[in-house]
């Protein structure tokens, strides 16, 4: 097994080539084999690229829709609870449902980067720029 390994890998001590000529031929053969393997892998990656783009788009759509729906549901739930305990039906539900809708739209706009986010110090930064200075 060492003899076979030695002939494939010229760096190993079991190599019986004994000269620079055998080593350069072996390195050239290995380089060609690696080039062929890299070419094959690149073809596979290129074939997978459209599927990855579709998956990224689907993931973004799920994220944005869940953020919007969560805002509306939280607003409706708060409105219902206020109506239930204070007895202002249906005004609490209407007001907080509209506030939840606005919060959902604002969350979607922040996620897409269309609206700047506040960093807590009163300054607003685009979504992609947060935390770069830290």
FITITOR-286853 format. One line per 4 residues: number of its first residue (from 1); their letters; for each residue x, y, z of N, C-alpha, C. Coordinates in nm, 2 decimals. Layout:
NUM> A> X:Y:Z:X:Y:Z:X:Y:Z | ...
This chain:
1> XXXX> 0.08:-0.12:0.00:0.00:0.00:0.00:0.09:0.12:0.00 | 0.20:0.12:0.07:0.29:0.24:0.07:0.35:0.26:-0.07 | 0.38:0.16:-0.14:0.43:0.18:-0.28:0.34:0.25:-0.37 | 0.21:0.21:-0.36:0.11:0.27:-0.44:0.09:0.42:-0.40
5> XXXX> 0.08:0.44:-0.27:0.07:0.57:-0.21:0.19:0.66:-0.25 | 0.30:0.60:-0.25:0.42:0.68:-0.28:0.42:0.72:-0.43 | 0.37:0.64:-0.52:0.37:0.68:-0.66:0.26:0.78:-0.69 | 0.15:0.79:-0.61:0.05:0.89:-0.63:0.10:1.03:-0.57
9> XXXX> 0.17:1.02:-0.46:0.21:1.14:-0.38:0.36:1.15:-0.38 | 0.42:1.23:-0.46:0.57:1.24:-0.47:0.63:1.29:-0.35 | 0.56:1.35:-0.26:0.62:1.40:-0.13:0.65:1.29:-0.03 | 0.59:1.18:-0.05:0.61:1.07:0.05:0.74:1.00:0.03
13> XXXX> 0.80:0.95:0.14:0.93:0.89:0.13:0.94:0.77:0.05 | 0.82:0.70:0.03:0.82:0.57:-0.04:0.83:0.59:-0.19 | 0.85:0.71:-0.24:0.85:0.73:-0.39:0.98:0.68:-0.44 | 0.97:0.60:-0.55:1.10:0.55:-0.61:1.14:0.62:-0.74
17> XXXX> 1.08:0.74:-0.77:1.11:0.81:-0.89:1.25:0.85:-0.89 | 1.30:0.91:-0.77:1.44:0.94:-0.76:1.48:1.06:-0.82 | 1.40:1.13:-0.91:1.45:1.25:-0.97:1.34:1.35:-0.98 | 1.38:1.47:-1.03:1.29:1.58:-1.05:1.19:1.56:-1.16
21> XXXX> 1.23:1.48:-1.26:1.15:1.46:-1.38:1.02:1.38:-1.34 | 1.03:1.28:-1.26:0.92:1.20:-1.22:0.83:1.28:-1.13 | 0.88:1.37:-1.05:0.81:1.45:-0.96:0.73:1.55:-1.04 | 0.78:1.62:-1.13:0.71:1.72:-1.21:0.60:1.66:-1.29
25> XXXX> 0.62:1.54:-1.35:0.52:1.47:-1.42:0.40:1.43:-1.33 | 0.43:1.38:-1.22:0.33:1.35:-1.12:0.25:1.47:-1.07 | 0.32:1.58:-1.05:0.25:1.70:-1.01:0.17:1.76:-1.12 | 0.21:1.75:-1.24:0.13:1.79:-1.36:0.01:1.71:-1.37
29> XXXX> 0.02:1.58:-1.35:-0.10:1.49:-1.36:-0.20:1.52:-1.25 | -0.15:1.55:-1.13:-0.23:1.58:-1.01:-0.30:1.71:-1.04 | -0.23:1.81:-1.10:-0.29:1.94:-1.13:-0.40:1.93:-1.23 | -0.38:1.85:-1.33:-0.49:1.82:-1.43:-0.61:1.76:-1.37
33> XXXX> -0.58:1.66:-1.28:-0.69:1.59:-1.22:-0.77:1.69:-1.13 | -0.70:1.77:-1.05:-0.77:1.87:-0.97:-0.85:1.97:-1.05 | -0.79:2.01:-1.16:-0.86:2.11:-1.25:-0.99:2.04:-1.30 | -0.99:1.92:-1.34:-1.11:1.85:-1.38:-1.21:1.84:-1.27
37> XXXX> -1.17:1.81:-1.15:-1.26:1.80:-1.04:-1.32:1.94:-1.01 | -1.24:2.04:-1.01:-1.29:2.18:-0.99:-1.39:2.22:-1.09 | -1.37:2.19:-1.22:-1.46:2.22:-1.33:-1.59:2.15:-1.30 | -1.59:2.02:-1.26:-1.71:1.94:-1.24:-1.79:2.01:-1.12
41> XXXX> -1.72:2.05:-1.02:-1.79:2.11:-0.90:-1.85:2.24:-0.94 | -1.78:2.32:-1.02:-1.83:2.45:-1.06:-1.96:2.43:-1.15 | -1.96:2.33:-1.23:-2.09:2.30:-1.31:-2.20:2.26:-1.22 | -2.18:2.19:-1.11:-2.28:2.15:-1.02:-2.33:2.28:-0.94
45> XXXX> -2.24:2.36:-0.90:-2.28:2.49:-0.83:-2.36:2.58:-0.92 | -2.32:2.59:-1.05:-2.40:2.67:-1.15:-2.54:2.61:-1.17 | -2.55:2.48:-1.17:-2.68:2.42:-1.18:-2.77:2.44:-1.06 | -2.71:2.45:-0.94:-2.78:2.47:-0.82:-2.82:2.62:-0.79
49> XXXX> -2.76:2.71:-0.86:-2.78:2.85:-0.83:-2.92:2.90:-0.85 | -2.99:2.86:-0.96:-3.13:2.91:-0.97:-3.22:2.86:-0.85 | -3.19:2.73:-0.81:-3.27:2.68:-0.70:-3.24:2.76:-0.57 | -3.12:2.80:-0.55:-3.08:2.87:-0.43:-3.15:3.01:-0.43
53> XXXX> -3.15:3.07:-0.55:-3.21:3.21:-0.56:-3.36:3.20:-0.53 | -3.43:3.09:-0.58:-3.57:3.07:-0.55:-3.59:3.05:-0.40 | -3.51:2.97:-0.34:-3.52:2.95:-0.20:-3.50:3.07:-0.12 | -3.40:3.16:-0.16:-3.38:3.29:-0.09:-3.50:3.38:-0.10
57> XXXX> -3.56:3.38:-0.22:-3.68:3.46:-0.24:-3.80:3.41:-0.16 | -3.81:3.28:-0.15:-3.92:3.23:-0.07:-3.90:3.25:0.07 | -3.78:3.24:0.12:-3.75:3.27:0.26:-3.78:3.42:0.30 | -3.74:3.51:0.21:-3.77:3.65:0.23:-3.92:3.68:0.23
61> XXXX> -3.99:3.61:0.14:-4.14:3.63:0.14:-4.20:3.58:0.27 | -4.16:3.47:0.32:-4.21:3.41:0.44:-4.18:3.51:0.56 | -4.06:3.56:0.56:-4.02:3.65:0.67:-4.10:3.77:0.67 | -4.11:3.84:0.55:-4.19:3.96:0.55:-4.34:3.94:0.58
65> XXXX> -4.39:3.84:0.53:-4.54:3.81:0.56:-4.56:3.78:0.70 | -4.47:3.71:0.76:-4.49:3.67:0.91:-4.47:3.80:0.99 | -4.38:3.89:0.96:-4.37:4.01:1.03:-4.49:4.10:1.02 | -4.55:4.11:0.90:-4.67:4.18:0.89:-4.79:4.12:0.96
69> XXXX> -4.81:3.99:0.95:-4.92:3.93:1.01:-4.90:3.93:1.17 | -4.78:3.92:1.22:-4.76:3.93:1.36:-4.80:4.06:1.41 | -4.77:4.17:1.34:-4.81:4.30:1.39:-4.96:4.32:1.39 | -5.03:4.27:1.29:-5.17:4.28:1.29:-5.24:4.20:1.40
73> XXXX> -5.19:4.08:1.42:-5.24:3.99:1.53:-5.22:4.04:1.67 | -5.10:4.10:1.69:-5.07:4.15:1.82:-5.16:4.28:1.85 | -5.18:4.36:1.75:-5.27:4.47:1.76:-5.41:4.43:1.79 | -5.46:4.33:1.72:-5.60:4.29:1.74:-5.61:4.23:1.87
77> XXXX> -5.51:4.15:1.92:-5.52:4.09:2.05:-5.52:4.19:2.16 | -5.43:4.29:2.15:-5.43:4.40:2.25:-5.57:4.48:2.25 | -5.62:4.50:2.13:-5.75:4.57:2.12:-5.86:4.49:2.19 | -5.86:4.36:2.16:-5.96:4.28:2.22:-5.95:4.27:2.37
81> XXXX> -5.83:4.26:2.42:-5.81:4.26:2.57:-5.85:4.39:2.63 | -5.82:4.50:2.57:-5.86:4.63:2.63:-6.01:4.64:2.63 | -6.07:4.60:2.52:-6.22:4.61:2.51:-6.28:4.52:2.62 | -6.22:4.40:2.64:-6.28:4.31:2.73:-6.27:4.36:2.88
85> XXXX> -6.16:4.42:2.91:-6.14:4.46:3.05:-6.19:4.60:3.08 | -6.19:4.69:2.98:-6.23:4.83:3.00:-6.37:4.85:2.96 | -6.42:4.77:2.87:-6.56:4.78:2.82:-6.58:4.88:2.72 | -6.49:4.91:2.63:-6.50:5.01:2.53:-6.53:4.95:2.39
89> XXXX> -6.59:4.83:2.39:-6.61:4.76:2.26:-6.69:4.85:2.16 | -6.65:4.85:2.04:-6.55:4.79:1.96:-6.43:4.88:1.94 | -6.42:5.00:2.01:-6.32:5.10:1.98:-6.18:5.06:2.00 | -6.16:4.99:2.11:-6.02:4.94:2.14:-5.97:4.85:2.03
93> XXXX> -6.06:4.76:1.98:-6.02:4.66:1.88:-5.99:4.74:1.75 | -6.07:4.84:1.71:-6.06:4.91:1.59:-5.92:4.99:1.59 | -5.90:5.06:1.70:-5.78:5.14:1.71:-5.65:5.06:1.71 | -5.65:4.95:1.80:-5.53:4.87:1.80:-5.51:4.78:1.68
97> XXXX> -5.62:4.75:1.61:-5.60:4.67:1.49:-5.53:4.76:1.38 | -5.57:4.89:1.38:-5.51:4.98:1.29:-5.36:5.01:1.33 | -5.34:5.02:1.46:-5.20:5.04:1.50:-5.12:4.92:1.47 | -5.17:4.80:1.48:-5.10:4.67:1.45:-5.07:4.67:1.30
101> XXXX> -5.17:4.71:1.22:-5.15:4.72:1.08:-5.03:4.81:1.04 | -5.03:4.93:1.11:-4.92:5.03:1.08:-4.79:4.97:1.13 | -4.79:4.90:1.25:-4.66:4.84:1.30:-4.61:4.73:1.20 | -4.71:4.65:1.15:-4.67:4.55:1.05:-4.61:4.61:0.93
105> XXXX> -4.66:4.71:0.87:-4.61:4.77:0.75:-4.47:4.83:0.78 | -4.46:4.90:0.90:-4.33:4.95:0.94:-4.22:4.84:0.95 | -4.26:4.73:1.01:-4.16:4.62:1.03:-4.12:4.57:0.89 | -4.21:4.56:0.80:-4.18:4.51:0.66:-4.08:4.61:0.59
109> XXXX> -4.11:4.74:0.61:-4.03:4.84:0.55:-3.89:4.84:0.61 | -3.88:4.82:0.74:-3.75:4.81:0.80:-3.67:4.69:0.76 | -3.74:4.58:0.74:-3.67:4.45:0.70:-3.62:4.47:0.56 | -3.69:4.54:0.47:-3.64:4.55:0.33:-3.54:4.66:0.32
113> XXXX> -3.52:4.75:0.42:-3.43:4.85:0.42:-3.48:4.98:0.36 | -3.61:4.99:0.34:-3.67:5.11:0.28:-3.68:5.22:0.38 | -3.68:5.19:0.51:-3.69:5.29:0.62:-3.57:5.27:0.71 | -3.51:5.38:0.75:-3.40:5.37:0.85:-3.44:5.33:0.98
117> XXXX> -3.36:5.26:1.06:-3.39:5.22:1.19:-3.32:5.30:1.29 | -3.38:5.33:1.40:-3.31:5.41:1.51:-3.22:5.31:1.59 | -3.10:5.37:1.62:-3.01:5.28:1.70:-3.01:5.30:1.85 | -3.12:5.37:1.89:-3.14:5.39:2.04:-3.08:5.52:2.09
121> XXXX> -3.00:5.59:2.01:-2.93:5.71:2.06:-3.00:5.84:1.99 | -3.10:5.81:1.92:-3.17:5.92:1.85:-3.13:5.94:1.71 | -3.02:5.87:1.67:-2.97:5.88:1.53:-3.03:5.76:1.46 | -3.07:5.77:1.33:-3.12:5.66:1.25:-3.01:5.62:1.15
125> XXXX> -3.01:5.49:1.13:-2.91:5.43:1.04:-2.99:5.33:0.95 | -2.94:5.32:0.82:-3.00:5.21:0.74:-2.98:5.08:0.80 | -3.06:4.98:0.77:-3.06:4.85:0.83:-2.93:4.78:0.80 | -2.87:4.79:0.69:-2.74:4.72:0.65:-2.62:4.78:0.72
129> XXXX> -2.63:4.90:0.78:-2.52:4.97:0.83:-2.50:4.96:0.98 | -2.60:4.89:1.05:-2.59:4.88:1.19:-2.47:4.79:1.24 | -2.40:4.83:1.34:-2.30:4.74:1.40:-2.17:4.74:1.32 | -2.15:4.82:1.22:-2.02:4.81:1.14:-1.91:4.88:1.22
133> XX> -1.94:4.98:1.29:-1.84:5.06:1.36:-1.80:4.99:1.49 | -1.87:4.90:1.54:-1.84:4.83:1.67:-1.73:4.73:1.66
